[in-house]
Amino acid sequence: MSGESDDSASDAVGSPEAVGAECETVEVSVGDRVENVATVTLSRPDARNALNAQLRAELKDVLDAIEASDVRVVVLTGDEESGAFVAGADVTELRERDSLEQREASKRPRVYEYVDDLEQPVVGALNGHALGGGCELAQACDTRIAREGAKLGQPEINLGIMPGGGGTQRLPRLVGEGQAMKLILSGELIDAEEAREIGLVDEVHPEEEFEDRVYDLAESMAEKSPLALEFAKKAVKASSRMELEQGIEYEAELFAHLFASEDKNEGIDAFFEDRDPEWEGK
């Protein structure tokens, strides 16, 4: 990903909506529901949003454009016509690959790392089934809200393979080793409520409340300093990737960096003046 956020980088990459307009399997809107929030909608309705090469490439392009933009929060979801968040990887592509071809396809960063490493927080809006690669894509999001009726799982074992998009690593960190083993080794699917109970998703809501809750949460994040959002996300991610003492040192370093920002002064001034802060992302 670009890692750039200035105007020149944004111009070079193109706006998220302009990049999305060139895509066939990914749609992008910015600010339609909430200011500074981008909605990224995966759209392969004929294949229930299965992650083929085209969708993966287009999603990477869109996320590059978002990272170089003023967007503060991303909502990642599937289109309603597809009837799924992501039903899995494209099995036809998997059948045609040999070991060498799969090694090439597995080179990082993949879409999972793009979502995981994005500077902006990503809210996974699971409006349908999230299976296989779709469940792994959901795990790469920073928080997950599911709609009632959605099912989640890692059914790769039924095809004689195993999760290969980070599921054997991210899933145990979310739900514990035992629950991860159960899901991965059995291939069983679970409903959204059970997924919430074990920690795979954070909230479950009925259809009539689902979108409102997703965008209420996204708005509560988007109201914050983009620098603070970026650094806080990095620090929390580090908690499962570093030893405790190393993680605390990393947190302290990020915390100190924010004290060199204009946003830190603006936030404290706004607090004392009893007004809403005007963030500059600097």
Buried (B, 14 or more C-beta within 10 A) or exposed (E): BBEBBEEEBBEEBBBBBEBBEEBEBBBBBBBEBBEBBBBBBBBBBEBBBBBBEBBBBBBBBBBBBBBBBBBBBBBBBBBEEBBBBBBBBBBEBBEEEEEEEEEEBEEEEBBBBBBBBBBBBBBBBBBBBBBBBBBBBBBBBBBBBBBBBBBBBBBBBEBEEEBBBBBBEBBBBBBEEEBBBBBBEEBBBBBBEBBBBBBBBBBBBEEEBBBEBBBEBBBEBBBBBBBBBBBBBBBEBBEEEBEEEEBBEBBEEBBEEBEEBEBBEBBEEBEEEEEEBEBEBE
